[in-house]
Amino acid sequence: MAAVCQVTGAGPGFGNTISHSHRRNKRRFDVNIQKKTYFVPSLRRSVTLNVSAKGIKVIDVRGIESVVGEILARGEKI
């Protein structure tokens, strides 16, 4: 499963772990991806999305209909 949010498009970030002695090692900051199932009345079915925690909040504010419409407009398969 790719660590990319289908709503916000957020992906992993990269940086360094810095120790007490200030040595640096590469690391990856993963996004908090959750697999969520939503019922979409216009499609008359449930859709499963890989969304970040922020993406879940976006769906709560804007509604599942508008978010799914944008995903479909981008050409992404749900």
ROROBA-784303 format. One record per residue: residue in three letters; residue number from 1; x, y, z of N, C-alpha, C in turn. Coordinates in Angstrom, 3 decimals. Layout:
REM residues N
{'ALA',NUM,{X,Y,Z},{X,Y,Z},{X,Y,Z}} ...
END
This chain:
REM residues 78
{'MET',1,{0.846,-1.170,0.000},{0.000,0.000,0.000},{0.894,1.236,0.000}} {'ALA',2,{0.649,2.136,-0.927},{1.443,3.357,-0.997},{1.071,4.293,0.149}} {'ALA',3,{2.062,4.984,0.686},{1.826,5.896,1.803},{1.462,7.279,1.275}} {'VAL',4,{0.392,7.354,0.458},{-0.064,8.617,-0.111},{-1.551,8.748,0.158}} {'CYS',5,{-1.960,9.929,0.616},{-3.368,10.201,0.895},{-4.092,10.474,-0.417}} {'GLN',6,{-5.253,9.836,-0.638},{-6.020,10.044,-1.854},{-6.761,11.371,-1.840}} {'VAL',7,{-6.951,11.976,-0.680},{-7.687,13.237,-0.584},{-6.734,14.420,-0.690}} {'THR',8,{-5.713,14.465,0.143},{-4.810,15.615,0.185},{-3.573,15.438,-0.685}} {'GLY',9,{-3.258,14.215,-1.065},{-2.055,13.965,-1.863},{-0.775,13.972,-1.047}} {'ALA',10,{-0.894,13.984,0.280},{0.280,14.029,1.148},{1.040,12.705,1.075}} {'GLY',11,{2.342,12.807,0.919},{3.200,11.639,0.876},{4.269,11.730,1.940}} {'PRO',12,{5.168,10.763,1.987},{6.198,10.780,3.016},{7.190,11.918,2.797}} {'GLY',13,{7.723,12.418,3.916},{8.772,13.424,3.864},{10.089,12.777,4.267}} {'PHE',14,{11.183,13.393,3.889},{12.491,12.822,4.183},{13.341,13.831,4.935}} {'GLY',15,{14.197,13.332,5.786},{15.047,14.215,6.565},{16.131,13.423,7.256}} {'ASN',16,{16.601,13.958,8.362},{17.684,13.329,9.103},{17.279,13.087,10.541}} {'THR',17,{17.774,11.971,11.106},{17.740,11.755,12.534},{19.049,12.312,13.052}} {'ILE',18,{18.990,13.171,14.036},{20.212,13.766,14.555},{20.418,13.283,15.986}} {'SER',19,{21.544,12.640,16.237},{21.836,12.097,17.566},{22.362,13.199,18.481}} {'HIS',20,{22.586,12.834,19.711},{23.114,13.790,20.691},{24.490,14.318,20.267}} {'SER',21,{25.268,13.458,19.640},{26.595,13.878,19.172},{26.521,14.582,17.812}} {'HIS',22,{25.327,14.795,17.327},{25.028,15.523,16.093},{25.407,14.751,14.828}} {'ARG',23,{25.453,13.434,14.933},{25.633,12.611,13.729},{24.290,12.513,13.042}} {'ARG',24,{24.305,12.440,11.724},{23.055,12.447,10.967},{22.871,11.131,10.226}} {'ASN',25,{21.634,10.616,10.284},{21.245,9.428,9.528},{19.952,9.743,8.795}} {'LYS',26,{19.841,9.236,7.588},{18.640,9.491,6.807},{17.439,8.794,7.438}} {'ARG',27,{16.271,9.447,7.368},{15.047,8.834,7.864},{13.871,9.296,7.027}} {'ARG',28,{12.737,8.670,7.264},{11.534,8.934,6.490},{10.398,9.269,7.445}} {'PHE',29,{9.701,10.378,7.193},{8.563,10.785,8.008},{7.299,10.329,7.280}} {'ASP',30,{6.705,9.221,7.716},{5.522,8.690,7.050},{4.260,9.444,7.460}} {'VAL',31,{3.321,9.486,6.543},{2.021,10.116,6.783},{1.136,9.112,7.515}} {'ASN',32,{0.237,9.610,8.377},{-0.669,8.756,9.140},{-1.809,8.287,8.232}} {'ILE',33,{-1.560,7.240,7.454},{-2.526,6.741,6.465},{-3.439,5.712,7.118}} {'GLN',34,{-4.746,5.889,6.902},{-5.775,4.975,7.391},{-6.607,4.491,6.205}} {'LYS',35,{-7.066,3.272,6.266},{-7.970,2.751,5.241},{-9.386,2.915,5.770}} {'LYS',36,{-10.197,3.771,5.129},{-11.545,4.078,5.603},{-12.554,3.758,4.506}} {'THR',37,{-13.722,3.261,4.920},{-14.810,2.970,3.999},{-15.934,3.970,4.232}} {'TYR',38,{-16.375,4.611,3.158},{-17.457,5.595,3.197},{-18.552,5.173,2.230}} {'PHE',39,{-19.809,5.436,2.604},{-20.919,5.206,1.689},{-21.173,6.491,0.917}} {'VAL',40,{-21.194,6.388,-0.413},{-21.429,7.554,-1.275},{-22.810,7.395,-1.897}} {'PRO',41,{-23.795,8.223,-1.481},{-25.161,8.066,-1.995},{-25.289,8.255,-3.506}} {'SER',42,{-24.510,9.154,-4.095},{-24.623,9.391,-5.539},{-24.160,8.176,-6.348}} {'LEU',43,{-23.176,7.446,-5.843},{-22.705,6.236,-6.518},{-23.492,5.003,-6.084}} {'ARG',44,{-24.266,5.143,-5.014},{-25.057,4.053,-4.417},{-24.187,2.856,-4.030}} {'ARG',45,{-23.005,3.150,-3.516},{-22.113,2.078,-3.054},{-21.108,2.647,-2.066}} {'SER',46,{-20.388,1.751,-1.431},{-19.337,2.158,-0.507},{-18.014,2.237,-1.253}} {'VAL',47,{-17.185,3.176,-0.864},{-15.846,3.296,-1.439},{-14.832,3.221,-0.308}} {'THR',48,{-13.714,2.581,-0.574},{-12.637,2.467,0.388},{-11.514,3.388,-0.057}} {'LEU',49,{-11.111,4.287,0.830},{-10.077,5.262,0.518},{-8.897,5.108,1.463}} {'ASN',50,{-7.692,5.369,0.957},{-6.504,5.485,1.794},{-6.342,6.960,2.093}} {'VAL',51,{-6.686,7.364,3.312},{-6.673,8.777,3.663},{-5.808,9.014,4.889}} {'SER',52,{-5.224,10.201,4.950},{-4.462,10.598,6.132},{-5.430,11.106,7.181}} {'ALA',53,{-4.924,11.339,8.382},{-5.765,11.872,9.454},{-6.314,13.238,9.056}} {'LYS',54,{-5.515,14.058,8.377},{-5.993,15.357,7.897},{-7.040,15.173,6.802}} {'GLY',55,{-6.874,14.148,5.957},{-7.847,13.870,4.910},{-9.202,13.495,5.480}} {'ILE',56,{-9.227,12.783,6.611},{-10.486,12.431,7.279},{-11.187,13.699,7.747}} {'LYS',57,{-10.412,14.659,8.275},{-10.997,15.926,8.716},{-11.532,16.726,7.535}} {'VAL',58,{-10.855,16.669,6.399},{-11.323,17.357,5.194},{-12.654,16.771,4.746}} {'ILE',59,{-12.792,15.452,4.789},{-14.047,14.792,4.414},{-15.153,15.196,5.372}} {'ASP',60,{-14.843,15.300,6.676},{-15.849,15.718,7.649},{-16.353,17.127,7.362}} {'VAL',61,{-15.469,18.023,6.951},{-15.842,19.420,6.713},{-16.571,19.590,5.381}} {'ARG',62,{-15.994,19.064,4.296},{-16.538,19.305,2.954},{-17.580,18.293,2.512}} {'GLY',63,{-17.594,17.118,3.113},{-18.546,16.081,2.729},{-17.927,15.097,1.757}} {'ILE',64,{-18.398,13.861,1.843},{-17.836,12.786,1.024},{-18.169,12.969,-0.452}} {'GLU',65,{-19.341,13.558,-0.753},{-19.751,13.742,-2.150},{-18.763,14.619,-2.916}} {'SER',66,{-18.424,15.783,-2.360},{-17.524,16.701,-3.068},{-16.114,16.137,-3.161}} {'VAL',67,{-15.669,15.454,-2.120},{-14.316,14.887,-2.124},{-14.207,13.781,-3.169}} {'VAL',68,{-15.209,12.903,-3.227},{-15.191,11.820,-4.222},{-15.290,12.406,-5.625}} {'GLY',69,{-16.071,13.475,-5.789},{-16.163,14.142,-7.091},{-14.818,14.662,-7.557}} {'GLU',70,{-14.043,15.246,-6.657},{-12.713,15.738,-7.019},{-11.764,14.598,-7.368}} {'ILE',71,{-11.851,13.505,-6.617},{-10.978,12.354,-6.894},{-11.292,11.784,-8.273}} {'LEU',72,{-12.583,11.664,-8.599},{-12.977,11.149,-9.905},{-12.605,12.116,-11.017}} {'ALA',73,{-12.672,13.432,-10.757},{-12.302,14.441,-11.767},{-10.822,14.367,-12.090}} {'ARG',74,{-10.004,13.982,-11.118},{-8.563,13.805,-11.367},{-8.280,12.563,-12.204}} {'GLY',75,{-9.287,11.697,-12.351},{-9.098,10.473,-13.124},{-8.632,9.299,-12.297}} {'GLU',76,{-8.656,9.435,-10.986},{-8.236,8.359,-10.101},{-9.368,7.334,-9.973}} {'LYS',77,{-9.006,6.059,-9.980},{-10.020,5.005,-9.852},{-10.307,4.751,-8.388}} {'ILE',78,{-11.603,4.647,-8.071},{-12.012,4.364,-6.690},{-12.621,2.975,-6.642}} 
END
